[in-house]
Amino acid sequence: MTPSRITLSVFCVATCVVIAALSALGWVTGDDTLTSVQPGLPAMVPMTAALMVAAGAAILRQTRGRTARSGALLLVAIAALLLLCHSLIHAHRHLPGLAWIDLNKLTSPVTASMFLMTGASLLCGGLLRRVQAGQWLALAVLMLALLTLASYAFRDTALYALLPARGTSVLTTFSFMLLAIALLGLRPHEGMMAAVGGSDAGARIVRRLLLSALALPVLLGLACGIALDLERIDVTTAIACLAWGMIALFTAVVWQAAVLLYREEEARREAERARESALAALRQADANKDDFLALIAHELRNPLAPIGAAADLLRMQGDADPARVRRAGEIIGRQVANMTHLIEDLLDLSRVSRGLLALDAEPVDLHAAVCDAVEQARPQVERRRHRLETELGALHPMVSGDHKRLVQVVANLLGNAAKYTPEGGRIHLALRVHAERGEAQVRVEDNGIGIDPALLPHVFDSFMQGSRSAGRAEGGLGLGLALVKRLAELHGGSVAAFSAGPGQGSCFVLTLPCGTA
């Protein structure tokens, strides 16, 4: 049981016990204001007050996780005995032995019936397989108490003569309502209360509807009864007003519940769409991870074969040819440099992703940085026999950033163009300054394999190289463009990719904020 529900049950029981104690005090002191809400109406008799305290004690025992079977059995037995006494008195009132019994000081039959159902509900609540039956009995007590309370508004009717006029007071009726609520709150997540005591949207709507179903008829009935007592309306008008009021109020309540349910359903659908999107992204990330693991194993294994062959060549005894030794050293150095470049790319991306890459920010001549990047990428361009065209102009825009990282960005763009352009292709590099916008642009265009429109939005994602198999001959982990995007953003700039489609070449535009040129 949740603490909030236990607190509700304890509060209801405590209020009920206080009412019973005050009623008993009124009988002892002769103060009628403590036994009845109004002179002339039925009062709570001492026996009823004592049984209220006993029922409250049994419910409190259950809130502490203990069994209340003995108290419930006692309550059932006394209630059954009271009903038997009433039957005998009404059947054999003329007998001399029963004439001394004062019915005004005896618990009424209606009250005894509610005590009988309360005790039975406690018994069922103690047995886990009968929780729902116990809750139905508690609900029956609540309904009977509400009907009895509502009948006070109709003094001159058969309903009043059947229920309150036989000795069930307003205080007794209110106390039974509290006991019923306490019984229903004992196990809010079991039985039929599971649909009401939850925190989901359905449970919240059910609670609102139940509250309306319990409160609106009582309030409308009381209003009609008061109007009848004041002779403002006749009985026919009262019935018509009651029927119309019920229809109007319940229509409003159900309509509001429908709106809330619609909103909850919309929120659920939105959450479902977000979940599906997240699952799709997770599946894609998992697929990218698998591709990356295969790719990195392949890329890190490739340099090992030439390194091993060069090492075997160096170990050959009697081989003192300086040219062969120098060639073997060059192979080892080149392959080690390739492996170092792969590992540096991995480390850079990891640092950027975790926010650990610090830039040595200072005024940088972007023209000089682009020239350095051209020299860094030239061996790869020449190895693929590309024609590199540069259009740098005479302006030297100054940007705030890290010279080394800016060279890395432009070199990666040139390396990407060289990789995905067939041998003998053309690469065009241009540096332009837009003084009116306070920015400089570096454009790298090629006439290579182009980019598929479906791939274009993801071209700056990590490990995307596997989707562009034409560039696999040059190797790499597919981290170059991802690093370009992250480093450009660290410099306060951006990078964009454009392509008319496969076989139409591609264009990458790096935009950086700049000052004077």
C-alpha positions in Angstrom: 0.0 0.0 0.0 1.3 3.4 -0.9 1.8 5.9 2.0 -0.7 8.4 0.4 -3.4 5.8 0.4 -2.7 4.7 3.9 -2.8 8.4 5.0 -6.2 8.7 3.4 -7.6 5.7 5.2 -6.2 6.8 8.5 -7.6 10.2 8.1 -11.1 8.9 7.3 -11.0 6.5 10.2 -9.7 9.1 12.6 -12.5 11.5 11.6 -15.1 8.7 12.0 -13.8 7.9 15.5 -13.9 11.6 16.5 -17.5 11.8 15.4 -18.4 8.7 17.4 -16.5 9.9 20.5 -18.3 13.3 20.4 -21.7 11.5 20.0 -21.0 9.3 23.0 -19.9 12.5 25.0 -23.2 14.1 24.0 -25.2 11.1 25.4 -23.2 11.3 28.7 -23.6 15.1 29.1 -27.1 15.3 27.6 -26.0 17.7 24.9 -28.2 16.9 21.9 -26.1 19.1 19.6 -23.3 16.4 19.7 -25.6 13.5 18.9 -27.6 15.0 16.0 -27.0 17.8 13.5 -30.5 19.3 14.1 -33.1 18.8 16.9 -35.9 16.4 15.8 -33.7 14.4 13.5 -32.4 10.9 14.3 -29.4 10.8 16.6 -26.3 8.5 16.7 -27.0 6.1 19.6 -24.2 4.9 21.9 -24.3 1.4 20.5 -23.7 2.8 17.0 -20.8 5.0 18.3 -19.2 2.0 20.0 -19.5 -0.1 16.8 -18.0 2.8 14.8 -15.0 2.8 17.0 -14.6 -1.0 16.7 -14.9 -0.8 12.9 -12.3 2.0 12.8 -9.9 0.0 15.0 -10.2 -3.0 12.6 -9.4 -0.8 9.6 -6.4 0.8 11.3 -5.1 -2.7 12.1 -5.2 -3.5 8.4 -3.4 -0.3 7.4 -0.5 -1.6 9.5 -0.4 -4.9 7.6 -2.0 -6.9 10.3 -5.1 -9.1 10.1 -8.3 -7.8 11.5 -10.3 -11.0 11.2 -11.4 -11.1 14.8 -12.6 -7.5 14.9 -14.4 -8.1 11.6 -16.1 -11.3 12.8 -17.2 -9.5 16.0 -18.7 -6.6 13.9 -20.5 -9.1 11.6 -21.9 -11.0 14.6 -23.2 -8.0 16.5 -24.7 -6.5 13.3 -26.4 -9.9 12.5 -27.7 -10.0 16.1 -29.1 -6.5 15.9 -30.9 -7.4 12.7 -32.3 -10.5 14.4 -33.5 -8.4 17.3 -35.3 -5.9 15.1 -37.0 -8.8 13.2 -38.2 -10.4 16.5 -39.3 -7.0 17.9 -41.4 -6.1 14.8 -42.8 -9.6 14.5 -43.6 -10.1 18.2 -44.0 -6.6 19.6 -47.1 -7.7 21.6 -45.0 -10.1 23.8 -44.5 -8.8 27.3 -40.8 -9.7 27.3 -40.0 -7.4 24.5 -42.0 -4.4 25.6 -39.1 -3.0 27.7 -36.8 -2.5 24.7 -36.4 1.1 23.6 -36.0 1.1 19.8 -34.7 4.7 20.0 -31.6 3.6 21.8 -31.0 0.6 19.6 -29.0 0.7 16.4 -31.4 0.9 13.4 -31.8 -1.9 10.9 -30.3 0.2 8.1 -27.3 1.1 10.3 -27.0 -2.6 11.3 -27.1 -3.6 7.6 -24.2 -1.2 6.8 -22.2 -2.5 9.8 -22.8 -6.1 8.5 -21.5 -5.1 5.0 -18.5 -3.2 6.6 -17.5 -6.3 8.6 -17.9 -8.5 5.6 -15.7 -6.1 3.6 -13.0 -6.3 6.3 -13.1 -10.1 6.2 -12.8 -10.2 2.4 -10.0 -7.6 2.5 -8.0 -9.9 4.8 -8.2 -12.7 2.2 -6.1 -11.8 -0.9 -8.4 -13.8 -3.2 -11.5 -11.9 -2.0 -10.2 -8.3 -2.3 -12.5 -7.4 -5.1 -15.5 -8.7 -3.2 -14.6 -6.7 -0.2 -14.3 -3.6 -2.4 -17.7 -4.2 -3.8 -19.2 -4.4 -0.3 -17.5 -1.2 0.7 -18.9 0.5 -2.4 -22.3 -0.8 -1.5 -22.0 0.8 1.9 -20.9 4.1 0.3 -23.9 4.0 -2.1 -26.4 3.2 0.7 -24.9 6.0 2.9 -25.2 8.5 0.0 -28.8 7.4 -0.6 -29.6 7.8 3.1 -28.0 11.2 3.2 -29.8 12.4 0.0 -33.2 11.2 1.4 -32.9 13.8 4.2 -33.7 16.4 1.5 -37.1 14.7 0.9 -38.8 14.6 4.4 -42.3 13.8 3.2 -41.5 10.9 1.0 -41.4 7.1 1.3 -37.7 7.2 0.8 -37.2 9.2 4.0 -39.6 6.9 5.9 -37.6 3.9 4.6 -34.1 5.0 5.5 -33.5 8.0 7.9 -36.8 7.8 9.7 -36.0 4.4 11.0 -33.1 5.8 13.1 -30.1 6.3 10.8 -28.7 9.8 11.7 -26.8 12.2 9.5 -23.7 11.7 11.6 -24.0 7.9 11.2 -24.4 8.2 7.5 -21.4 10.5 7.1 -19.3 8.2 9.3 -20.2 5.2 7.1 -19.2 7.2 4.0 -15.8 7.8 5.7 -15.5 4.1 6.6 -16.3 3.0 3.0 -13.7 5.4 1.6 -11.1 4.0 4.1 -11.9 0.5 3.1 -11.6 1.3 -0.6 -8.2 3.0 0.1 -6.7 0.0 1.8 -5.7 -1.8 -1.4 -5.7 0.9 -4.2 -3.8 -1.2 -6.7 -5.7 -4.4 -6.3 -9.1 -5.6 -7.4 -11.5 -3.1 -9.0 -9.6 -0.2 -7.4 -6.6 -0.9 -9.7 -8.5 1.0 -12.4 -9.0 4.0 -10.1 -5.9 4.2 -7.9 -3.3 4.3 -10.7 -1.3 7.3 -12.0 -2.1 6.8 -15.7 -4.5 9.0 -17.7 -7.3 6.4 -17.6 -7.2 6.2 -13.8 -7.3 10.0 -13.5 -10.3 10.3 -15.8 -12.1 7.5 -13.9 -11.5 9.3 -10.6 -13.0 12.5 -12.1 -16.0 10.7 -13.5 -16.6 8.8 -10.2 -16.4 12.0 -8.2 -18.9 13.6 -10.5 -21.2 10.6 -10.4 -21.2 10.6 -6.6 -21.4 14.3 -6.0 -23.6 15.7 -8.7 -26.8 13.7 -7.9 -26.5 14.4 -4.2 -26.0 18.1 -4.8 -28.8 18.4 -7.3 -31.2 16.3 -5.1 -30.4 18.5 -2.1 -31.1 21.7 -4.2 -34.4 20.3 -5.4 -35.4 19.2 -1.9 -34.6 22.6 -0.5 -36.6 24.3 -3.3 -39.5 22.0 -2.5 -39.4 22.7 1.2 -39.5 26.4 0.4 -42.4 25.8 -2.0 -40.5 27.5 -4.8 -41.3 24.7 -7.2 -43.7 21.8 -7.4 -42.8 18.1 -7.5 -43.1 17.8 -11.3 -40.9 20.8 -11.9 -38.4 19.4 -9.4 -38.2 16.1 -11.3 -37.8 17.9 -14.6 -35.1 20.2 -13.2 -33.3 17.2 -11.6 -33.4 15.3 -14.9 -32.2 18.2 -17.0 -29.5 19.1 -14.5 -28.2 15.6 -14.5 -28.1 15.5 -18.3 -26.4 18.8 -18.6 -23.8 18.3 -15.9 -22.9 14.8 -16.9 -22.6 15.8 -20.6 -20.1 18.5 -19.5 -18.2 16.1 -17.3 -18.0 13.4 -20.0 -17.1 15.9 -22.7 -14.2 17.2 -20.5 -13.1 13.6 -19.9 -13.2 12.9 -23.6 -11.0 16.0 -24.3 -8.5 14.9 -21.6 -8.5 11.4 -23.1 -7.9 12.8 -26.6 -5.0 14.9 -25.3 -3.5 11.9 -23.5 -3.8 9.8 -26.6 -2.1 12.5 -28.7 0.7 12.7 -26.2 0.9 8.9 -26.3 1.1 8.9 -30.1 3.8 11.6 -30.0 5.8 9.6 -27.4 5.3 6.5 -29.6 6.6 8.4 -32.6 9.6 9.7 -30.6 10.3 6.2 -29.4 10.2 4.7 -32.9 12.5 7.5 -34.1 14.9 6.9 -31.2 14.8 3.1 -31.9 15.5 3.7 -35.6 18.4 6.0 -34.7 19.7 3.4 -32.2 19.5 0.7 -34.8 21.3 2.9 -37.3 24.0 3.7 -34.7 24.3 -0.1 -33.9 24.7 -0.8 -37.6 27.3 2.1 -37.9 29.1 0.6 -34.9 29.3 -2.8 -36.6 30.5 -1.3 -39.8 33.0 0.8 -38.0 34.4 -2.2 -36.1 34.9 -4.1 -39.4 36.4 -1.0 -41.0 38.8 -0.2 -38.2 40.0 -3.8 -38.1 40.6 -3.7 -41.8 42.3 -0.3 -41.8 44.6 -1.1 -38.9 45.5 -4.5 -40.4 46.4 -3.2 -43.9 49.6 -1.5 -42.9 50.9 -4.6 -41.0 51.5 -6.6 -44.2 54.0 -4.1 -45.8 55.5 -3.4 -42.4 56.1 -7.1 -41.9 57.5 -7.5 -45.4 59.9 -4.6 -44.9 60.9 -6.0 -41.5 61.7 -9.4 -43.1 63.7 -7.6 -45.8 65.8 -5.8 -43.1 66.3 -9.1 -41.2 67.8 -10.8 -44.3 71.3 -11.7 -43.5 74.0 -10.4 -45.8 71.8 -7.9 -47.4 73.7 -4.6 -47.2 72.2 -2.8 -50.2 71.5 0.8 -48.9 68.8 1.4 -51.5 66.8 -1.6 -50.4 67.3 -0.7 -46.7 66.1 2.9 -47.5 63.1 1.6 -49.4 62.1 -0.7 -46.6 62.5 2.2 -44.1 60.3 4.4 -46.3 57.6 1.7 -46.4 57.6 1.3 -42.6 57.5 5.0 -42.1 54.7 5.6 -44.5 52.5 2.8 -43.0 53.2 3.9 -39.5 52.2 7.5 -40.5 49.0 6.1 -41.9 48.2 4.2 -38.7 49.1 7.3 -36.7 46.8 9.4 -38.8 43.9 6.9 -38.2 44.5 6.9 -34.5 44.8 10.7 -34.3 41.5 11.1 -36.1 39.8 8.7 -33.6 41.3 10.6 -30.7 40.3 14.0 -32.1 36.7 12.9 -32.7 36.5 11.5 -29.2 37.9 14.7 -27.7 35.5 16.9 -29.7 32.5 14.7 -28.8 33.3 14.9 -25.1 34.2 18.6 -25.2 37.8 18.0 -24.3 39.4 19.5 -27.4 40.8 23.0 -26.5 41.5 25.4 -29.2 44.6 27.7 -29.0 42.5 30.7 -30.2 44.4 33.6 -31.7 44.2 35.7 -34.8 44.9 33.4 -37.8 45.6 34.4 -41.4 43.1 32.1 -43.2 45.0 32.6 -46.5 48.1 31.2 -44.9 46.2 28.3 -43.3 44.7 27.3 -46.6 48.1 27.4 -48.3 49.5 25.1 -45.5 46.5 22.8 -46.0 47.2 22.6 -49.8 50.8 21.6 -49.1 49.7 19.0 -46.6 47.1 17.4 -49.0 49.3 17.7 -52.1 51.0 14.3 -51.9 47.6 12.6 -51.8 46.3 14.7 -54.7 49.4 14.0 -56.8 49.3 10.3 -56.0 45.8 10.3 -57.5 47.0 12.4 -60.5 44.4 15.1 -59.9 44.6 18.6 -61.2 44.3 21.0 -58.3 43.2 24.5 -59.2 43.5 27.3 -56.5 41.7 30.6 -56.4 42.9 32.3 -53.2 43.1 35.9 -54.2 45.2 38.6 -52.7 43.2 39.2 -49.5 44.3 37.7 -46.2 41.2 37.4 -44.0 41.9 37.2 -40.3 39.8 34.7 -38.2 40.0 33.9 -34.5 40.9 30.2 -34.1 43.6 27.6 -34.0 45.9 27.6 -37.0 46.7 23.9 -36.7 43.0 22.9 -36.6 42.1 25.2 -39.5 44.8 23.6 -41.6 43.3 20.2 -40.6 39.8 21.2 -41.6 40.8 22.4 -45.1 43.2 19.5 -45.6 40.4 17.0 -44.7 38.2 18.7 -47.3 40.9 18.4 -50.0 41.7 14.8 -48.9 38.0 13.9 -49.2 37.8 15.4 -52.7 40.9 13.5 -53.7 39.6 10.2 -52.3 36.1 10.4 -54.0 37.3 11.7 -57.4 38.5 9.1 -59.9 42.1 9.4 -60.9 42.9 12.3 -63.2 40.1 14.4 -61.9 39.8 18.1 -61.1 39.7 19.8 -57.7 39.0 23.5 -57.4 39.8 25.4 -54.2 38.6 28.9 -53.7 38.9 31.4 -50.9 36.4 34.2 -50.9 35.7 37.1 -48.4 32.3 38.6 -47.9 33.1 41.8 -46.0 29.5 43.0 -45.8 28.6 39.8 -43.9 31.8 39.6 -41.9 32.6 36.1 -43.1 35.1 34.2 -45.2 34.3 31.1 -47.3 36.5 28.2 -48.4 35.0 26.2 -51.3 36.3 22.8 -52.4 34.7 21.5 -55.6 35.4 18.3 -57.5 34.1 16.4 -60.5 34.1 13.1 -58.6 31.5 10.5 -57.9 29.0 12.9 -56.3 26.7 12.2 -53.3 23.4 10.4 -53.4 20.5 12.7 -52.2 19.6 10.2 -49.5 23.2 10.3 -48.2 23.6 14.1 -48.4 21.9 14.9 -45.0 24.2 12.3 -43.3 27.5 13.1 -45.0 28.9 14.7 -41.9 28.0 11.8 -39.6 30.7 9.6 -38.2 31.7 6.4 -40.0 29.7 7.2 -43.2 32.5 6.2 -45.5 31.2 2.7 -46.0 28.2 4.0 -47.9 30.5 5.5 -50.6 32.4 2.5 -51.7 34.1 4.2 -54.6 36.5 5.9 -52.2 37.5 2.8 -50.3 40.7 2.4 -52.3 42.2 5.3 -50.3 41.2 3.8 -47.0 40.2 5.8 -43.9 37.6 5.5 -41.2 35.1 7.9 -42.5 35.9 10.5 -39.7 37.3 13.3 -41.9 34.0 15.1 -42.6 32.7 14.5 -39.1 35.8 16.2 -37.7 35.5 19.1 -40.2 31.9 19.8 -39.0 32.9 19.6 -35.3 36.0 21.8 -35.7 34.1 24.3 -37.9 31.5 24.7 -35.1 34.2 25.1 -32.5 35.5 28.1 -34.5 32.0 29.6 -34.7 31.5 28.6 -38.3 29.7 26.0 -40.3 30.2 23.6 -43.2 27.7 22.6 -45.9 27.8 19.9 -48.7 26.2 20.2 -52.1 25.8 17.7 -54.9 23.6 17.3 -58.0 23.7 13.5 -57.5 25.8 10.5 -58.3 28.4 11.2 -60.9 27.8 15.0 -60.7 30.7 15.9 -58.4 30.3 17.6 -55.0 31.0 21.0 -53.4 31.9 21.7 -49.7 31.7 25.2 -48.3 33.4 26.1 -45.1 32.1 29.4 -43.6 34.0 31.2 -40.8 33.4 34.6 -39.2 36.3 37.0 -39.9 37.5 40.4 -39.1 39.6 42.6 -41.3 41.3 41.3 -44.4 
